[in-house]
Amino acid sequence: MAYRISTKEEATNLRRKGYSLKEISETLKIAKSTASVWLSSVSLSTSAQERLAKKKILGQYKTVLLKKEQKEINRKKDEAKAHETLKKLSFSQEYIKLCCALMWWCEGNKNSSFLRFTSSDTTLIRNFLFLLRKGFSLDESKFRVLVHIHAYHNDDAQKKFWSQVTKIPLNQFNKSFRKMNTGKRTKENYPGCIALTYYDVRIAKELEALYNEFTKFRGVR
């Protein structure tokens, strides 16, 4: 396709001002390959180079934003799908006990004389306690909590924090265990770790049996 001489001259002027080949092709309605051939020998001033560099950065930023937006869209879709899946489940006491057994096996002790669940993840602790309390008839006085903290933690504050998370009174908290720490590195908003213990051999053996039978029943052992 033939273009006017004035079109090529305008393309050259835009290039010298720091316009990208894409911008020029879109502005003048010419093929990007044509613009590339026309402008391959055009020297760029410092200001033109700075404009192109800035446009590249802006382009990269827009790409990051688009990816972030798409990621958020996908996350919401996944959450909606998960919500619909959960709505179809029947949360019987037996099902709750099985979920509790699987969670305990991942993060708990393997001693069937008592239950112990250790984590620094507040959501994980809350979910385990929810399942344990829903699945079994408990004596809340049998709970004990050991808080693992670093030197930079305030012992009383961390105990109060975990007491609120677990709904277990402070008088059932043991003396905290302080981990060795140089003090040079601290984890921001790190609440420490807790070992949550419930003393009931009957429930401990039932959870262990549930896990063991589940692995055999599903053929995944």
C-alpha positions in Angstrom: 0.0 0.0 0.0 1.4 3.4 -1.0 1.4 6.2 1.6 1.8 9.9 1.1 5.2 11.5 1.7 3.6 13.7 4.3 2.6 10.6 6.3 6.2 9.4 6.4 7.3 12.9 7.4 4.7 12.9 10.2 5.9 9.5 11.3 9.4 10.7 11.5 8.5 13.7 13.6 6.5 11.6 16.0 9.4 9.2 16.3 11.8 12.0 17.1 9.5 13.1 19.9 9.8 9.7 21.4 6.6 8.0 20.2 6.8 4.2 20.0 6.2 2.3 16.8 2.9 1.0 18.1 1.7 4.6 18.9 2.8 5.8 15.5 1.1 3.0 13.6 -2.1 3.5 15.5 -2.0 7.3 15.2 -1.3 7.4 11.4 -3.2 4.2 10.6 -0.2 2.5 9.1 1.2 -1.0 9.5 3.7 -1.3 12.4 6.1 -3.1 10.0 5.9 -0.1 7.7 6.7 2.3 10.5 9.6 0.1 11.5 11.1 0.2 8.0 10.6 4.0 7.7 12.0 4.9 11.1 14.9 2.4 11.6 17.5 5.1 10.9 15.9 7.9 12.9 18.1 9.1 15.7 16.4 9.7 19.0 17.2 12.7 21.3 17.7 12.2 25.1 14.2 13.4 25.8 12.8 11.1 23.1 14.6 8.1 24.7 13.3 9.1 28.1 9.7 9.2 26.8 10.0 5.8 25.3 11.5 4.4 28.5 8.7 6.0 30.5 6.1 4.5 28.2 7.7 1.1 28.6 7.5 1.3 32.4 3.9 2.4 32.1 3.2 -0.5 29.8 4.7 -2.9 32.2 2.7 -1.4 35.1 -0.5 -1.8 33.2 0.4 -5.4 32.4 0.9 -6.0 36.1 -2.4 -4.4 37.0 -4.2 -6.5 34.4 -2.7 -9.7 35.7 -3.6 -8.7 39.3 -7.2 -8.0 38.2 -7.4 -11.3 36.4 -6.0 -13.1 39.4 -8.7 -11.5 41.6 -11.4 -12.5 39.2 -10.1 -16.1 39.2 -9.9 -16.1 43.0 -13.6 -15.0 43.3 -14.6 -17.6 40.8 -12.8 -20.3 42.8 -14.3 -19.1 46.0 -17.8 -19.2 44.5 -17.2 -22.7 43.2 -15.9 -23.8 46.6 -19.0 -22.2 48.3 -21.3 -24.2 46.0 -19.4 -27.4 46.7 -19.7 -26.9 50.5 -23.4 -26.2 50.2 -23.9 -29.7 48.7 -22.1 -31.4 51.6 -23.9 -33.0 54.5 -22.1 -31.9 57.7 -23.1 -34.9 59.8 -21.3 -35.5 63.1 -19.5 -38.4 61.5 -18.2 -36.2 58.7 -17.1 -33.5 61.2 -15.2 -36.2 63.2 -13.4 -37.4 60.0 -12.4 -33.8 59.1 -11.1 -33.3 62.6 -9.1 -36.6 62.4 -7.5 -35.6 59.1 -6.6 -32.2 60.4 -5.2 -33.6 63.6 -3.1 -36.1 61.7 -1.5 -33.4 59.7 -0.6 -31.0 62.6 -1.1 -33.1 65.7 0.8 -35.5 67.9 0.8 -39.2 67.1 0.3 -40.3 70.8 -3.1 -41.8 71.4 -3.1 -41.1 75.1 -4.0 -37.4 74.5 -4.5 -34.9 71.7 -2.0 -32.2 70.8 -2.3 -29.8 67.9 0.5 -27.3 67.2 0.4 -24.3 64.9 1.0 -20.6 64.7 -1.8 -20.2 62.2 -4.8 -18.7 64.0 -7.3 -19.9 61.3 -6.0 -23.5 61.5 -6.3 -23.4 65.3 -9.8 -22.0 65.1 -10.9 -24.6 62.5 -9.5 -27.5 64.5 -11.2 -26.4 67.7 -14.5 -25.9 65.8 -14.4 -29.4 64.5 -13.3 -30.9 67.8 -16.0 -29.1 69.7 -18.7 -29.9 67.2 -17.7 -33.5 66.7 -17.3 -34.5 70.4 -18.7 -33.9 73.8 -15.8 -32.1 75.6 -14.9 -31.2 79.1 -13.4 -27.7 78.5 -11.4 -28.0 81.7 -9.2 -30.6 80.1 -7.6 -28.2 77.6 -4.1 -26.9 78.2 -2.2 -24.4 76.1 1.6 -23.9 75.8 2.6 -20.7 74.1 6.0 -20.7 72.2 7.3 -17.1 72.0 10.5 -15.2 71.1 12.3 -12.7 73.3 10.7 -9.8 71.6 7.2 -11.0 72.5 5.2 -9.8 75.5 4.2 -13.0 77.4 1.0 -11.7 78.9 -0.1 -10.1 75.6 0.4 -13.3 73.6 -1.4 -15.4 76.2 -4.4 -13.0 76.1 -4.3 -13.1 72.3 -4.3 -16.9 72.1 -7.0 -17.1 74.9 -9.3 -15.0 72.7 -8.5 -17.2 69.6 -9.1 -20.5 71.4 -11.8 -19.4 73.9 -9.8 -21.2 76.6 -9.3 -19.3 79.9 -5.9 -18.0 80.9 -5.8 -20.2 84.0 -5.5 -23.2 81.6 -2.3 -21.8 80.0 1.0 -23.3 81.0 4.2 -21.3 81.5 5.3 -20.1 78.1 8.3 -21.5 76.3 10.7 -18.8 75.1 12.6 -19.7 72.0 16.2 -18.7 71.5 16.4 -15.5 69.4 19.2 -13.0 68.8 16.7 -10.1 68.5 18.2 -9.0 65.2 15.3 -10.5 63.2 11.7 -10.2 64.2 8.6 -11.5 62.4 6.1 -8.7 62.1 2.7 -9.6 63.5 3.9 -13.1 64.3 1.7 -14.2 67.2 4.0 -17.1 68.4 3.1 -20.7 68.2 0.9 -22.7 70.5 0.7 -26.4 71.5 -2.9 -27.1 72.2 -3.5 -30.2 74.3 -6.7 -32.0 75.3 -6.4 -34.8 77.7 -8.8 -37.5 76.7 -7.5 -40.9 75.7 -10.9 -42.0 74.4 -11.1 -39.2 71.8 -7.4 -39.5 70.9 -7.9 -43.2 70.1 -11.1 -42.5 68.1 -9.4 -39.9 65.9 -6.4 -42.2 65.3 -8.7 -45.0 64.4 -10.8 -42.8 62.1 -7.6 -41.7 60.2 -6.2 -45.2 59.9 -9.5 -46.7 58.7 -10.0 -43.8 56.2 -6.6 -44.5 54.6 -7.4 -48.2 54.3 -11.0 -47.6 53.2 -9.9 -45.3 50.4 -6.9 -47.3 49.5 -4.5 -44.4 50.0 -2.2 -45.9 52.6 
